[in-house]
Amino acid sequence: WHPGYQGGIEFRLRRYKDVLAYHHEHPLSKKPIIVDTLVIEKKDDVVIDEDIAAIFLRHNIFEYKNPTDALSIDEYYNLLAYMCRYKATTGQTDEVKATQVTGTLIKDGKPVKAFKEIQSLGGVVEKRYPGIYYISGLIHMPTQVIVQSELGEEKNAVLRIISKHAREEDIRQFIEETR
């Protein structure tokens, strides 16, 4: 699932291919720890006018949960751990600023229970765009959850098809768009 989703993200943001750098299965330490993340480095002076990337800062970590995986509060904490580990182990001391790291969790269905647990801890879950929820109040690094099944607009068809519930019209849209 991960290669397909990584390709989908790159295709979805193809207008910005000259200003984004992708690092698949990015090692988070010098030791052999590799996680299912996608790190997208963005140039500081570029604003990306796309719903899925509006949150982007300089360093952006994606964690995709395949259709058979759950998205629980622990997956949210794993994302935070990846973000902190990336910040702490990339470059010289404080070369990667915490204020320049974001995290994104992607799942086909809405993680209602995880959202409730985040809110019970004092976090705020805010629906910013169709299918895109920003989480704040628990950590100073911005995070978002993308719910594939709720994503709007034709341009997100490429992300909706990587699902157990892919719709025929999304698949046709993707094929037409890539043609």
C-alpha positions in Angstrom: 0.0 0.0 0.0 2.8 2.4 0.8 4.4 2.7 -2.6 1.0 3.3 -4.2 0.1 6.0 -1.6 3.5 7.6 -2.0 3.0 7.7 -5.7 -0.4 9.2 -5.2 0.9 12.0 -3.0 3.6 12.8 -5.6 1.1 12.7 -8.4 -1.4 14.8 -6.5 1.2 17.5 -5.8 2.9 17.2 -9.3 2.4 20.9 -10.0 5.0 21.5 -7.2 7.5 18.7 -8.3 10.2 21.3 -8.8 9.9 22.6 -5.2 9.3 19.4 -3.2 11.8 16.6 -2.4 10.5 13.1 -1.5 12.3 10.7 0.7 10.6 7.3 0.9 11.1 5.1 3.9 13.3 7.7 5.4 15.7 6.4 8.1 15.0 8.3 11.4 18.4 7.5 12.8 21.9 6.3 11.9 21.0 2.9 13.1 18.7 0.7 11.0 15.4 2.2 12.2 13.1 2.7 9.1 9.5 3.5 9.5 6.6 3.6 7.0 6.8 7.3 6.5 7.2 9.7 3.7 9.1 12.9 4.4 8.5 15.8 2.0 10.9 18.7 2.3 9.5 22.0 1.0 11.3 25.1 0.2 10.5 27.8 2.8 9.4 30.5 0.4 6.8 28.3 -1.4 3.2 28.3 -0.5 1.3 25.2 -1.7 -2.3 26.0 -2.5 -3.6 22.4 -2.0 -5.9 21.2 0.7 -3.8 18.2 1.6 -0.6 20.3 1.8 -1.9 23.6 3.3 -0.4 22.6 6.6 3.1 22.0 5.2 6.1 23.7 6.6 9.8 22.8 5.8 9.7 19.1 6.9 6.5 17.1 6.5 6.1 13.5 7.7 3.3 11.3 6.3 2.1 8.1 8.0 -0.3 6.0 5.9 -2.4 3.4 7.5 -3.5 0.8 5.1 -7.2 -0.3 4.9 -6.7 -3.2 7.3 -4.9 -1.2 10.0 -6.6 0.7 12.8 -6.0 4.4 13.4 -6.0 4.6 17.2 -4.6 7.1 19.7 -1.4 5.0 19.6 -0.9 5.7 15.9 -1.2 9.4 16.7 1.5 9.0 19.3 3.6 7.1 16.8 3.3 10.0 14.4 4.4 12.4 17.1 7.3 10.1 18.0 8.4 10.0 14.3 8.2 13.8 14.1 10.3 14.3 17.3 12.8 11.6 16.2 13.2 13.2 12.8 13.7 16.6 14.4 16.2 15.3 16.9 18.3 13.1 14.6 18.4 15.0 11.3 21.5 17.2 10.8 23.4 19.1 13.5 21.9 20.1 16.9 18.7 22.0 16.2 19.3 22.1 12.5 15.8 21.0 12.0 13.6 23.4 14.0 10.6 21.9 15.8 8.6 24.8 14.4 9.2 23.6 10.9 8.0 20.0 11.2 4.4 18.8 10.5 2.8 15.3 10.6 0.0 13.8 8.6 -1.9 10.5 9.3 -3.9 9.1 6.4 -6.7 6.5 6.8 -9.6 5.5 4.7 -12.2 5.9 7.4 -12.7 8.5 10.1 -11.0 7.6 13.4 -13.9 8.7 15.6 -12.6 6.9 18.8 -9.1 8.4 18.3 -10.5 11.9 17.8 -12.5 11.5 21.1 -9.4 10.4 22.9 -7.4 13.3 21.6 -10.1 15.7 22.7 -10.3 14.1 26.1 -6.6 14.8 26.5 -7.2 18.5 25.8 -6.5 18.4 22.1 -8.6 20.2 19.5 -9.8 18.4 16.4 -10.9 20.8 13.7 -12.3 19.9 10.3 -10.3 22.3 8.0 -11.3 20.9 4.6 -13.5 18.0 3.5 -11.7 14.9 4.9 -8.9 17.0 6.5 -8.7 17.4 10.2 -6.2 19.6 12.0 -5.1 18.5 15.5 -3.8 21.1 17.9 -3.3 21.6 21.6 -1.2 18.5 22.4 2.2 19.4 20.8 3.6 22.5 19.2 4.2 20.7 15.8 1.1 20.9 13.5 -0.6 17.6 12.7 -3.4 16.6 10.5 -5.5 13.5 9.8 -6.6 12.9 6.2 -9.7 10.7 5.9 -9.6 9.4 2.3 -13.3 8.5 2.1 -14.3 12.1 3.0 -11.9 13.9 0.6 -13.7 16.2 -1.8 -13.1 17.4 -5.3 -12.0 15.4 -8.4 -8.3 16.3 -7.8 -8.3 14.0 -4.8 -9.5 10.9 -6.8 -5.9 9.7 -6.9 -5.9 9.5 -3.1 -9.4 8.0 -2.7 -8.6 5.0 -5.0 -6.0 3.6 -2.7 -8.7 2.1 -0.6 -10.7 -1.1 -0.2 -13.8 1.0 -1.2 -12.4 2.6 -4.4 -15.2 4.1 -6.5 -15.4 3.4 -10.2 -15.8 7.1 -11.0 -12.6 7.9 -9.0 -10.7 5.2 -10.8 -11.9 6.5 -14.2 -11.0 10.1 -13.2 -7.5 9.0 -12.2 -7.0 7.1 -15.5 -8.3 10.1 -17.5 -6.1 12.5 -15.5 -2.9 10.4 -15.9 -3.6 9.9 -19.6 
